[in-house]
Amino acid sequence: MVMFLVACTITNSPNSDSVPGIPIPLAEMNAQIVLRKSPGMVDIYNAIGTIDLYIENLSDSPVSFSPDYGSKILIKREGEWEEVDNDFDYSVSGVILPTKSQYPPGLDLSVKPILTQTERPITLRIVVVGVMVNIGESVGAYLDVILE
């Protein structure tokens, strides 16, 4: 019986609160940068399927992002996170986000998830990852969005 319990613990499914494919632990996300719903948006998922957000830099260092902001979109299905494609067309160059004290508005970010699921509500986790310019450390933020 004891061996059976130990075996079950070892073969547990991945933590549903983890972010697959992101090397930053969930507990360290949203510390240096944060992802927020765009102010004034009534319907976060607009008519063309785009979700508009913004990123704030709370650190003391500018943050460098790849052209797609290192973004990932995950959908929660049966208690697990699965990645979905992002169909937003980003520029060809990277982006630098100054600190909040240098540039309080932050950066706008849009994502366009390709969703095949029609049942609502849909829970999405939007993740961005960048690098703190002054120290070369990776930072990340995520926001869970529920589409009603």
C-alpha positions, 0 to 999 in steps of 0.5 A, a space after each residue: 500500500 505504501 509503495 502504491 501511494 509513493 508511486 501515485 505521488 511521483 506520477 502526478 500530472 503537471 501543476 495546473 498553475 505552472 506555465 508550460 515552456 516558460 523557464 521562470 517559476 510562477 512564483 517569480 512572475 508579476 514581480 518585476 513586470 506586470 500584465 494588466 487589462 487595458 484601461 477602459 475596455 468593456 469587452 476584453 475580447 473584441 469583435 476581431 478576436 484581439 485581446 488588448 493589454 498593457 505591460 508595466 515595468 516595476 523594476 529599476 531596469 529597462 526590459 527588452 522584449 522580442 518582437 512578439 514580447 515573448 508571448 504565449 497564450 494558454 487555454 485551460 482544458 480539463 484543469 490543464 494549460 495547453 498552448 494555443 497559437 497567437 495570430 497577431 502580426 507583430 513588428 519585426 524589431 524588438 521593444 524596450 520597456 522603460 521603467 514605470 518612473 521613466 514611462 508610466 503608461 507602459 507598453 500596449 500589447 495585443 494578442 489574437 488567440 486562435 480558439 477552436 473552442 466555442 463553449 464559454 466561459 473560456 479561461 486563457 493565460 497570457 504570458 510575456 517574457 523579457 530580459 532586464 537590460 541592466 542585469 540580463 535576468 529574464 522576467 515574466 508576467 501573466 494574466 488570466 483572462 476569462 472570456 464570457 
